[in-house]
Amino acid sequence: MKIDLTDTTASKINKGLVQGRRAIGTPAVGMVLTLVIVTDEENAYDALKAAGDASREHPSRTLVVIKRVSRSPRDRTKSRLDAEVRVGAEAGTGETVVLRLYGEVADHAQSVVLPLLLPDAPVVV
């Protein structure tokens, strides 16, 4: 299942993860780690494929952070967070959240990622 969230918040992303798990019938979280990948748009596909392959051995929540560069000065001042939540077959054996950060929020990616980390699970960056 894939859920697209435009101009969103970390709270709405967490709600999307819960909604996706319920929709596919697995409300429990059995992840062994949180994998954080910081990449650009050009290499995001390869990073997601590698993370999906790794999740077959180690079910994990994968957070892919893509910092988008705004072209105009006006767009650089406008902050926006877009997210794509993947649960079930779309995400291997775990959960995947692709985060696209625009504007000033791109300089504070850690503030976006921190609320999405799994509690009591190691984090691999």
N, C-alpha and C positions, 0 to 999 in steps of 0.2 A: 504494500500500500504506500502511496506517495501523497504527501500533503504539502501544498505550496502555500507559504505564508509571506505576504508582501508587506513591507513597512511594519515590522512586528517587534516583539519584545521577547526576552528570555522566558518570561512567565507564559506567554502564549505558545512558545516552542515546547515547553514542558507539558502543557495541556495537549498539544498536538501529539506528543509521544504517547501520552496516556490514552488518548483517543485512538491512535493507531494500534496500540497493543490490544485494546478492548475489541476493536473491529476485527482483528485476526484471531481473537480468542485466547490470547496469552497475556493476562493482566499482570503476571509476576515478572520480575526482572531477575535474570540469572546471568548477569554479565561478570566477567572476571577482571575487566579493566576498562579504563577510558582511554581511547587513542585519539590524540589531538594532532591533526595534520594542518600545517600552515603552508599554503601553496598559492600559485597564481592560476588564473583561468586556463592558461595554456596546458598546464600539467595536471589539472584537477582530475581528468578522466583516468589517467594512469595511476594516480595516487588512490583514487576510489577503487579501482580494480584490484590493486595490491592489498588494500585494506580489506576488501571483501574476501579475497583468498585467505588472508590471515585469520579472518573471523571464523572460518570453518574449523580451525584448530582451537581458537580461543575466542569464544563469543564475547563481543565487546560493544561498547557504545563508541562510535566513531564520530568525531566532530571535525569537519573540514572547514577551515577558515580561509576565505578568499578575500583579500583586500582589493577592492576595485578602485582604480584611479579615475577620478572625475576629470573631464576634459576642460570644462569651463570654470572660471573662478567662482561663478555663482553656484555651480553644482558642488564645488569643494566645501562650501560652508553648510550645505544641507546634509544632515546625517540621516542615514537610513540603514535598516537591517532587513535583508530578505533571507528567508530560510526555506529549505526543502527538507522535509522530514520523511525518511524512508524506514519502513518497518516491515518485517516479514521477508518474503522472497526478494523484494527490492534491495534489501540490505544484507544479504548473506544470512548469517545466523545471529545477528545482533540488531542494533539500531544505528542508523546513520543520519546525521544532520549536516547539511551543507549550508554554511553561513556565508553570505555575501555582504561585506561591510562597505558602505559608501560614506564619503565625507569624513568629518572629524571622528566618527565612531571607529574608523579604521585604525586610528592611533591608540585606541583603547580596547583592543580585541580581548585582552585578558578579562575585562569587566563583562564582556558578553559570554565568554566561555565558562567562567567560574560558576555561575548558577546552574550550568548544564552538566557539571561533573557528577559522576555517580558517588554516593556516599560510601565510605569504607572500601573503596576499590583503588588500586594503584592507577596512577596517571602516567601515560607514556606520550611524550611529545616528539 
